[in-house]
Amino acid sequence: MSIALLADPIVQFCILVVIGTFISRYLLRHRRAGRLIGQIAFFISLTALLLYHGIIPYEPTPPQPQDTVTLRVFTGFAKIVWWINGAWVLVAFVRLFLIFERKPREARLLQDLVVGVIYLGAALSVVADVFSVPVGTLIATSGVFAIILGLALQSTLSDVFSGIALNLGRPYSVGDWVVLDNDVQGRVVETNWRATHLLSGTNDLVVIPNSALAKSRITNLSSPDESHGVTITVRLQPTTQPKVIADVMRNVLISCNTIQKTPEPSVMINSIDGQAVELQLNFRIRDISQMTAAKNEINDLIYRHSKAGGLKLAGPPDAITMPSESQAEAANAAQHPGTPWRLLNNIPLFSSLTEDEKEHLASRMQRRTYHKDAVIAEQDSLLRALTIVRSGVVSVTRREAQRQIELTRLAPGDYFGEGGLLMGSGEVGTIRALTFVVTYEIGEDCLSPLLHDRPSIAEELGTIMSKRIEAERHLFSSSDMLVNGAPIGTLTSRIKHLFQLQHD
């Protein structure tokens, strides 16, 4: 009895379905690849079982006089299960392929389209092979309904087909920053059947229908790579030759740490008239997120290099400009006409000094010049003077093992050597002139009298140095490089020790 029962095709089918469901839905529930293998094995086993019992699932089965109602129902149900499992296997292949491609979100619309076609094909096959209904006739009779439905969903279908076209053309990908012709811009975060979602720079979600997006001019700022070109226009008064002005602006680009060095930035003279020389600065940044930082640094460097080169910014075209400086600036220049004093006044390290103390240092500062590519100081060398860059561009590079790393570039107003002067530590890298450089030095013999007259200056310098070290810690490979292993809290003690001041 039990052997005859097991030989029944309905019993065998039920046992196979239970085993396959248990393995794929429970044992392999969290293993995507394993579940696909289980589905394939179940589909092959089901196909072999049906063919063994004379049931061809992909062909209509003509009714036989000896067939019972139960057998006919079982045959139809088995075919439906076969077609559904075949569709599941194909869908699993599609999803697994998109995972291997590692762009599942980007291909979501295409994935849904393929999956929909697979399920539609399976449904039509069930209608034709199980219920023996001519598919061609069914499609023809549903044509009127399809026309009515298409007219009702005209706008939605336009978005759907536009989305398909955009996905096939691939003008952008998820994660790209795009700009549309109506100045709408943002990073693509999702594409679906109806719309594309952009995250704007103000962190707002902009939803654009695919039909509108397909008609827009799209500028992809992330293609062919993440780097992005930026142009800044600057106007300077024509107080000297345009070539000299262009060289100063070229130094601006050379000294900038935010922009890319390759391809090389360029300066172009746009126009010249009686009011201004207009120049265009062209450079690239690593990606669009660096735009604000790069523009801020470039504008700051334009001001500093222009001041160092004796250039003055011009107003907008057709604006009335005053040829003289502001009254406050003119009075300040008349009281302190020397360049050393102006350099000192702009350095935060000496902000706590009085006017007389600044005058003392300014009168004893030494001016030095360096030609292009000249080495100002070697790595680990001990400098006994603080050096302020008056004009030009200086590079600081560090040698680590077999490679050389550029730590930073210094522009007019920046300084180096404070570690050797105030803490007795060597330079973190080799200091080299990238252009013709003019510097002013504050030696130990200049600073020592001030510290002995007012020892509290050591504490003020120690506090300011601590803040600078903390702010520039990210430039160096180890946190103690600037102070040679000494904790930051001991900076004041080290300054007092180097200058032989009496400890409190």
C-alpha positions in Angstrom: 0.0 0.0 0.0 2.7 2.5 1.0 4.8 1.7 -2.1 1.8 2.2 -4.4 1.1 5.4 -2.6 4.6 6.7 -3.1 4.4 5.8 -6.8 1.5 8.1 -7.2 2.6 11.3 -9.2 0.5 13.6 -7.0 2.2 12.3 -3.8 5.6 12.6 -5.4 4.8 16.1 -6.5 3.6 17.1 -3.1 6.7 15.6 -1.4 9.1 17.4 -3.9 7.3 20.8 -3.3 7.5 20.5 0.5 11.2 19.6 0.4 12.0 22.3 -2.0 10.1 24.9 -0.1 11.7 23.9 3.2 15.2 24.0 1.8 15.0 27.3 -0.1 12.7 29.3 2.3 14.2 28.1 5.6 17.6 26.5 5.4 18.9 28.8 2.7 16.8 31.9 3.6 19.9 34.2 4.2 22.1 32.7 1.5 21.3 34.3 -1.8 23.6 32.2 -3.9 22.7 29.0 -2.1 19.0 29.7 -2.5 19.5 30.2 -6.2 21.3 26.8 -6.5 18.4 25.2 -4.5 15.8 26.8 -6.8 17.7 25.5 -9.9 17.9 22.0 -8.3 14.2 22.0 -7.5 13.3 23.2 -11.0 15.3 20.5 -12.6 13.8 17.8 -10.3 10.3 19.1 -11.0 10.9 19.0 -14.8 12.2 15.4 -14.6 9.3 14.3 -12.5 6.7 15.8 -14.8 8.3 14.4 -18.0 8.7 11.0 -16.3 4.9 10.9 -15.8 4.2 12.1 -19.3 3.3 15.7 -18.5 5.0 18.2 -20.8 4.7 21.5 -19.0 5.6 23.7 -21.9 2.9 22.3 -24.3 -0.9 22.2 -24.1 -2.1 18.8 -22.9 -5.2 17.6 -24.9 -7.8 16.0 -22.7 -8.0 12.2 -22.7 -11.2 10.2 -22.1 -9.6 8.1 -19.4 -8.3 11.1 -17.4 -10.1 11.8 -14.2 -11.0 15.3 -13.0 -8.4 15.0 -10.2 -5.7 14.2 -12.7 -6.6 17.1 -15.0 -6.6 19.5 -12.1 -3.3 18.1 -10.9 -1.8 18.4 -14.4 -2.8 22.1 -14.7 -1.7 22.9 -11.2 1.7 21.2 -11.8 2.2 23.2 -15.0 1.4 26.4 -13.2 4.0 25.6 -10.4 6.5 24.7 -13.1 6.1 28.0 -14.9 6.2 30.0 -11.7 9.4 28.3 -10.5 10.9 28.9 -13.9 10.2 32.6 -13.6 11.6 32.7 -10.1 14.9 31.1 -11.3 15.2 33.7 -14.2 14.4 36.5 -11.8 17.0 35.2 -9.3 19.6 35.2 -12.2 18.8 38.8 -13.1 19.1 40.0 -9.5 22.4 38.0 -8.9 23.8 39.5 -12.1 23.0 43.1 -11.0 24.7 42.3 -7.6 27.8 41.1 -9.4 27.8 44.3 -11.4 27.7 46.2 -8.0 25.2 48.8 -9.2 21.9 47.5 -7.8 20.4 50.9 -7.1 21.5 52.4 -10.4 19.9 49.5 -12.4 16.7 49.4 -10.4 14.4 50.5 -13.2 16.0 48.1 -15.7 15.8 45.3 -13.2 12.1 45.9 -12.6 11.5 46.0 -16.4 13.3 42.7 -17.0 11.5 41.1 -14.0 8.1 42.4 -15.3 8.8 40.9 -18.8 9.7 37.5 -17.2 6.5 37.4 -15.1 4.4 38.6 -18.1 5.9 35.8 -20.2 5.2 33.2 -17.5 1.6 34.4 -17.2 0.9 34.2 -20.9 2.5 30.8 -21.1 0.2 29.5 -18.3 -2.8 30.9 -20.2 -1.7 29.2 -23.4 -0.3 25.8 -22.1 -2.6 25.2 -19.1 -5.9 26.8 -20.1 -5.4 26.3 -23.9 -6.4 29.9 -24.7 -4.9 31.4 -27.9 -2.6 34.1 -26.7 -2.8 36.0 -30.0 -6.5 36.2 -29.9 -6.4 37.4 -26.2 -3.9 40.1 -27.1 -6.0 41.2 -30.1 -9.2 41.4 -28.0 -7.5 43.4 -25.3 -6.2 46.0 -27.8 -9.1 48.4 -27.2 -8.7 48.2 -23.5 -5.0 48.8 -23.9 -5.6 51.9 -25.9 -8.0 53.3 -23.3 -5.6 52.5 -20.5 -2.7 54.1 -22.5 -4.6 57.3 -23.0 -5.4 57.5 -19.3 -1.8 56.8 -18.2 -0.2 58.9 -20.9 1.8 61.1 -18.5 2.9 58.1 -16.4 3.9 56.1 -19.5 5.9 59.0 -20.8 7.9 59.0 -17.5 8.3 55.3 -17.7 9.7 55.2 -21.2 11.8 58.3 -20.6 13.3 56.5 -17.6 14.0 53.5 -19.8 15.7 55.6 -22.3 17.8 57.4 -19.7 18.9 54.1 -18.1 19.9 52.7 -21.5 21.7 55.9 -22.5 23.3 56.3 -19.1 24.0 60.0 -19.1 24.5 59.8 -15.3 24.8 57.3 -12.5 23.7 57.2 -8.9 26.2 59.4 -7.0 26.9 61.7 -9.9 26.5 65.5 -9.5 24.4 66.9 -12.4 23.3 70.4 -13.5 20.2 70.9 -15.6 19.5 73.7 -18.1 17.2 75.5 -15.6 20.1 75.8 -13.0 18.7 72.9 -10.9 21.6 70.9 -9.7 22.3 68.1 -7.2 23.7 64.6 -6.6 21.7 61.7 -8.1 20.5 59.5 -5.2 17.9 57.4 -6.9 16.2 56.6 -10.2 12.9 54.8 -10.5 10.1 54.2 -12.9 8.6 57.7 -12.7 11.3 60.2 -11.5 14.9 60.9 -10.7 15.8 62.1 -7.2 18.5 64.8 -6.7 20.0 65.9 -3.4 20.8 69.6 -3.7 23.7 71.4 -2.1 21.3 72.7 0.5 20.3 69.1 1.5 16.9 69.4 -0.2 15.5 66.5 -2.2 14.5 67.5 -5.7 12.2 65.1 -7.6 12.3 65.5 -11.4 9.9 63.5 -13.7 11.8 61.4 -16.2 10.0 62.9 -19.1 11.1 66.4 -18.1 14.6 65.2 -17.4 14.8 63.6 -20.9 14.1 66.9 -22.5 16.6 68.9 -20.4 20.2 69.6 -21.2 22.2 67.6 -18.6 25.7 68.6 -17.5 27.4 65.7 -15.6 30.0 67.3 -13.3 31.2 63.8 -12.2 32.0 62.5 -15.7 34.4 61.4 -17.2 36.0 61.6 -13.7 35.3 63.3 -10.4 37.6 66.2 -11.1 35.9 69.5 -11.9 37.2 72.7 -13.6 36.7 76.1 -11.9 37.2 79.6 -13.3 37.7 82.7 -11.2 37.8 86.2 -12.7 39.8 88.9 -10.9 40.3 92.6 -11.8 43.4 94.6 -10.8 44.3 98.2 -11.3 46.8 98.6 -14.2 49.6 100.0 -12.1 52.3 97.8 -13.8 52.8 95.6 -16.8 50.1 92.9 -17.5 52.8 90.3 -17.6 53.9 91.1 -14.1 50.3 91.0 -12.9 49.8 87.6 -14.6 52.9 86.3 -12.9 51.6 87.3 -9.5 48.3 85.5 -10.2 50.2 82.5 -11.4 51.9 82.5 -8.0 48.4 82.5 -6.4 47.7 79.2 -8.2 51.0 77.7 -7.4 50.7 78.4 -3.7 47.1 77.0 -3.4 47.0 73.7 -1.5 43.4 72.8 -2.4 43.5 72.7 -6.2 45.0 69.9 -8.4 48.5 70.4 -9.7 47.8 68.3 -12.8 46.7 69.4 -15.3 48.6 72.6 -14.6 46.5 75.7 -13.6 46.6 78.6 -16.1 46.2 82.4 -16.1 44.7 84.2 -19.1 44.5 88.0 -19.5 40.9 88.6 -20.6 41.0 92.4 -21.2 42.7 95.6 -20.3 41.5 99.2 -20.1 42.1 102.4 -18.2 40.4 101.0 -15.1 41.6 97.4 -14.8 43.4 94.4 -16.1 41.0 91.5 -16.0 42.4 88.0 -15.7 40.9 84.6 -15.6 42.3 81.9 -13.3 41.6 78.4 -14.5 42.2 75.3 -12.3 40.8 71.9 -11.3 39.6 70.5 -8.0 39.4 66.9 -6.9 35.6 66.8 -6.9 32.7 69.2 -6.6 32.7 69.1 -2.8 36.0 71.0 -2.8 34.5 74.0 -4.7 33.9 76.2 -1.6 37.2 75.5 0.1 39.1 76.1 -3.2 37.4 79.4 -3.9 37.9 80.6 -0.4 41.6 79.8 -0.4 42.1 81.3 -3.9 40.4 84.6 -3.0 42.5 84.8 0.2 45.7 84.2 -1.8 44.7 86.8 -4.4 44.6 89.4 -1.6 47.9 88.3 0.0 49.9 88.0 -3.2 48.4 91.3 -4.5 49.5 93.1 -1.3 52.9 91.5 -1.5 53.3 92.5 -5.1 52.1 96.1 -4.6 49.0 95.5 -6.7 45.5 96.9 -6.0 42.2 95.3 -6.7 39.9 97.2 -9.1 36.2 97.7 -8.9 33.6 96.3 -11.2 33.4 97.7 -14.8 32.0 101.3 -15.0 32.2 101.7 -11.3 33.7 104.9 -9.8 36.8 104.0 -7.7 38.8 106.2 -5.4 42.5 106.2 -6.4 43.8 106.6 -2.9 43.7 104.1 0.0 41.3 104.4 2.9 42.1 106.9 5.6 42.8 104.3 8.2 45.1 102.4 6.0 46.9 105.5 4.9 47.4 106.7 8.5 48.7 103.3 9.5 51.1 103.2 6.6 52.4 106.7 7.5 53.0 105.6 11.2 54.6 102.3 10.3 56.0 102.6 6.7 58.3 99.6 6.9 57.5 96.2 5.4 58.8 94.2 8.4 56.2 95.9 10.7 53.3 95.1 8.3 54.4 91.4 8.2 54.6 91.2 12.0 51.2 92.8 12.4 49.6 90.1 10.3 51.1 87.1 12.2 48.9 85.7 15.0 52.0 84.4 16.8 52.9 88.0 17.7 49.4 89.3 18.2 50.0 89.7 22.0 53.0 92.0 21.5 52.7 95.7 22.2 53.4 98.4 19.5 56.8 99.1 20.9 57.7 95.4 21.1 56.7 94.9 17.4 58.8 98.0 16.5 61.8 96.4 18.3 61.5 93.2 16.3 60.8 95.0 13.0 63.9 97.1 13.3 66.1 94.0 13.7 64.6 91.7 11.0 66.9 90.4 8.3 65.8 90.4 4.6 66.8 87.5 2.4 66.1 86.4 -1.1 66.1 83.0 -2.7 66.0 82.0 -6.4 63.6 79.5 -7.8 64.3 75.9 -6.7 66.7 77.0 -4.0 66.7 74.9 -0.8 66.0 77.2 2.1 66.3 74.5 4.8 66.8 70.7 4.8 64.5 68.3 6.6 65.4 67.9 10.3 67.7 70.9 10.2 67.5 73.3 13.2 66.6 76.8 12.4 67.3 79.5 15.0 65.2 82.1 13.2 61.5 82.5 12.4 61.2 83.3 8.7 58.2 85.2 7.2 57.5 84.9 3.5 57.3 88.4 2.0 56.6 87.3 -1.6 56.8 84.2 -3.7 55.8 80.6 -3.0 57.6 78.1 -0.7 57.0 74.3 -0.7 57.5 72.0 2.4 58.1 68.4 1.4 58.8 65.5 3.8 60.9 62.4 3.0 59.4 59.2 4.4 61.1 55.9 3.5 61.3 55.8 -0.3 58.7 58.4 -1.1 58.5 62.2 -0.8 55.3 63.9 0.3 54.4 67.5 -0.1 53.0 68.7 3.3 52.0 72.2 2.3 52.8 75.3 0.3 53.4 78.7 1.9 52.3 82.1 0.5 53.1 85.7 1.5 52.3 86.1 5.2 53.0 82.5 6.1 56.0 81.6 8.2 58.3 78.7 9.2 61.1 78.0 11.6 59.1 78.7 14.8 59.7 75.2 15.9 63.5 75.6 15.9 63.4 79.1 17.4 60.9 78.5 20.2 61.2 74.8 20.9 64.6 73.6 19.5 63.0 71.1 17.2 64.1 70.3 13.6 62.1 71.2 10.5 59.4 68.6 9.6 60.4 68.8 5.9 62.7 70.3 3.3 61.8 73.9 2.5 62.2 74.9 -1.1 61.5 78.0 -3.1 59.1 77.3 -6.0 59.5 80.9 -7.3 61.7 83.8 -6.6 61.1 84.3 -2.8 61.7 87.2 -0.5 61.7 86.5 3.3 62.3 88.4 6.6 63.9 86.6 9.5 63.5 87.1 13.3 66.6 85.7 14.9 67.1 84.5 18.5 69.1 87.6 19.3 66.0 89.8 18.3 63.5 87.9 20.4 65.6 87.2 23.5 65.7 90.8 24.9 61.9 91.0 24.7 61.5 87.7 26.6 63.9 88.8 29.3 62.2 92.1 29.7 58.7 90.5 29.8 58.8 86.8 30.6 55.0 86.5 30.3 55.5 86.6 26.5 56.8 83.0 26.7 53.4 81.9 28.1 51.6 83.8 25.4 53.8 82.3 22.6 53.4 78.8 24.2 49.6 79.1 24.1 49.5 80.3 20.5 52.0 77.6 19.4 49.8 74.9 21.0 46.8 76.0 19.1 48.7 76.1 15.8 50.2 72.6 16.4 46.8 71.2 17.1 45.3 72.8 14.0 48.1 71.6 11.7 48.4 68.1 13.2 46.7 66.5 10.2 49.6 67.5 7.9 52.1 65.2 9.6 52.4 61.5 9.9 53.0 61.6 13.7 51.5 63.9 16.3 54.8 64.7 18.0 56.7 65.7 15.0 56.6 69.4 15.7 57.7 69.1 19.3 60.0 66.1 19.2 58.0 64.0 21.6 57.3 66.7 24.2 53.7 67.1 25.3 52.1 70.3 24.2 51.5 71.4 27.7 55.3 71.8 28.2 55.8 74.3 25.4 56.0 77.3 27.7 58.7 75.5 29.8 60.7 74.7 26.7 60.6 78.3 25.5 61.8 79.5 28.9 64.5 76.9 29.0 65.8 77.7 25.5 66.0 81.5 26.3 67.3 80.8 29.8 64.4 82.5 31.5 63.8 82.1 35.2 60.9 79.6 35.9 58.1 80.6 38.1 
